[in-house]
Amino acid sequence: MSEEEIGYCKPPKKHQFKKGVSGNPAGRKKGKKSLAADLQKILDQKITIQVNGANMRLSKQQAFLQRLVNDSLAGKTSSARLLVDLQKFMAEQADPTSISAAARNKQDKALLNSFGQLVGPDCQKQLEGG
């Protein structure tokens, strides 16, 4: 037998961590994806559909929108309602690059003021640095 001590808190040298070698070579596992990320990944997948006898390769999102518009034109009221709601939603979503910096600052100040009124005057003074 070798002369090295083996026992409690003294494992054999061949079972100890080696210098310069990571104890976790695979690394940390990636975190869970969010629902939005999973949905976007699925919607970005390409599928082949037939349009007027011709095969077209579209993303699932594009195919969904194409079907929604076609169903709306065919007279399906539920599809037409969904399409109108989608158009309203898209119109409400402001493109941040289309707003000037001054207008954005004005919106930010209005938002901060309304938040300050909501939390009260004492908190508003602290927010302003007073």
C-alpha positions in Angstrom: 0.0 0.0 0.0 1.0 3.6 -0.5 2.1 5.9 2.3 -0.6 8.5 1.7 -3.3 8.9 4.3 -6.7 7.8 3.2 -9.8 8.3 5.3 -12.4 10.9 6.4 -11.8 14.1 4.4 -8.7 12.6 2.8 -9.7 11.0 -0.5 -7.1 9.2 -2.5 -5.1 11.5 -4.8 -6.5 10.0 -8.0 -10.0 11.0 -6.9 -9.2 14.6 -5.9 -9.7 17.6 -8.2 -6.9 18.1 -10.7 -5.2 21.5 -10.9 -6.3 23.6 -13.9 -9.3 21.3 -14.8 -12.8 22.7 -14.3 -15.0 20.8 -11.9 -17.9 21.4 -14.3 -16.7 21.1 -17.8 -20.2 21.1 -19.3 -20.9 24.4 -17.7 -24.1 25.8 -16.3 -27.2 24.6 -18.0 -29.1 27.3 -20.0 -32.1 28.7 -18.3 -35.7 28.0 -19.4 -37.0 29.9 -22.4 -39.9 32.3 -21.9 -43.3 31.6 -23.3 -42.8 34.5 -25.7 -39.5 33.1 -26.9 -41.0 29.7 -27.4 -43.9 31.1 -29.3 -41.7 33.2 -31.6 -39.5 30.2 -32.3 -42.6 28.2 -33.4 -44.0 31.0 -35.4 -40.7 31.4 -37.3 -40.7 27.8 -38.5 -41.1 27.5 -42.3 -43.9 25.4 -43.8 -45.0 24.7 -47.4 -48.5 25.7 -48.4 -50.3 25.6 -51.7 -51.7 28.9 -53.0 -53.6 28.8 -56.3 -51.9 25.5 -57.2 -48.4 26.8 -56.5 -46.2 25.8 -53.5 -45.1 28.6 -51.3 -42.7 28.4 -48.4 -43.8 30.7 -45.6 -43.3 31.0 -41.9 -46.1 29.8 -39.7 -46.8 33.4 -38.7 -47.2 34.4 -42.3 -49.4 31.4 -43.1 -51.6 32.2 -40.1 -52.1 35.8 -41.2 -52.7 34.7 -44.8 -55.4 32.3 -43.6 -56.9 35.0 -41.3 -57.2 37.4 -44.2 -58.6 34.8 -46.6 -61.2 33.6 -44.0 -62.2 37.3 -43.3 -62.7 37.8 -47.1 -64.8 34.6 -47.3 -67.2 36.0 -44.7 -66.2 34.4 -41.5 -67.2 37.0 -38.9 -64.9 35.6 -36.1 -61.9 35.9 -38.4 -62.9 39.4 -39.5 -63.3 40.5 -35.9 -59.9 39.1 -35.0 -58.4 40.8 -38.0 -59.9 44.2 -37.0 -58.7 43.7 -33.4 -55.2 42.9 -34.7 -55.2 46.1 -36.8 -56.3 48.2 -33.9 -53.6 46.7 -31.7 -50.9 47.3 -34.3 -52.1 50.9 -34.8 -51.8 51.5 -31.0 -48.3 50.1 -30.9 -46.1 53.2 -31.5 -42.8 52.6 -33.3 -40.2 54.0 -30.8 -38.0 55.2 -33.7 -40.8 57.3 -35.2 -41.2 59.4 -32.1 -38.7 62.3 -31.6 -36.6 62.5 -28.5 -38.4 65.6 -27.3 -41.8 63.8 -27.6 -40.4 60.8 -25.9 -39.1 62.9 -23.0 -42.4 64.6 -22.7 -44.2 61.2 -22.5 -41.7 60.0 -19.9 -42.2 63.1 -17.8 -46.0 62.7 -18.0 -45.6 59.1 -16.9 -43.4 60.0 -14.0 -45.8 62.8 -12.9 -48.7 60.4 -13.0 -46.7 57.9 -11.0 -45.7 60.5 -8.5 -49.3 61.5 -8.0 -50.2 57.8 -7.5 -47.6 57.2 -4.8 -48.1 60.5 -3.0 -46.3 63.8 -2.4 -43.7 62.4 0.0 -42.5 59.8 -2.4 -42.6 62.3 -5.3 -40.2 64.6 -3.4 -37.8 61.7 -2.9 -38.0 60.8 -6.6 -37.1 64.4 -7.6 -34.1 64.2 -5.3 -35.5 66.5 -2.6 
